[in-house]
Amino acid sequence: MNEVITANATKWDDAFNSGDIKRLEGFYAPQALVIPAGGTAVSGSEIGKFFADLKSKGFSDHKITVEKVLGEEETQVATGKWQLSGPSEDGATKQYGGNWVNVLVRTGDGWRTLLHTWN
């Protein structure tokens, strides 16, 4: 299972880094919730808008490293690290990163993220 989740994380990175917000939205279940570190939770169509806003502010080079996957047949929890580049308060490019958690559910056409959060 770890290989499937890792492959999906790489595809998520590719979608974000290329700015393909429609493809990025496809990784989320219809009832998904994204809870950014220190931010307000978003769901539904707001998920795409949230990530489009990050891209428009100059964030790029997102990379997820999956460290552990656990769960049952229909639900998986993936944990690991994330990193990305973006503008700092002084305008220089800065590296950001932290812990990452996704709760995924099996759907008819694969795995979709139900909960995505990071710190």
Rosetta blueprint (number, residue, H / E / L):
1 M L
2 N H
3 E H
4 V H
5 I H
6 T H
7 A H
8 N H
9 A H
10 T H
11 K H
12 W H
13 D H
14 D H
15 A H
16 F H
17 N H
18 S H
19 G L
20 D L
21 I H
22 K H
23 R H
24 L H
25 E H
26 G L
27 F L
28 Y E
29 A E
30 P E
31 Q E
32 A E
33 L E
34 V E
35 I E
36 P L
37 A L
38 G L
39 G L
40 T L
41 A L
42 V E
43 S E
44 G L
45 S H
46 E H
47 I H
48 G H
49 K H
50 F H
51 F H
52 A H
53 D H
54 L H
55 K H
56 S H
57 K L
58 G L
59 F L
60 S E
61 D E
62 H E
63 K E
64 I E
65 T E
66 V E
67 E E
68 K E
69 V E
70 L E
71 G E
72 E L
73 E L
74 E L
75 T E
76 Q E
77 V E
78 A E
79 T E
80 G E
81 K E
82 W E
83 Q E
84 L E
85 S E
86 G E
87 P E
88 S L
89 E L
90 D L
91 G L
92 A L
93 T E
94 K E
95 Q E
96 Y E
97 G E
98 G E
99 N E
100 W E
101 V E
102 N E
103 V E
104 L E
105 V E
106 R E
107 T E
108 G L
109 D L
110 G E
111 W E
112 R E
113 T E
114 L E
115 L E
116 H E
117 T E
118 W E
119 N L
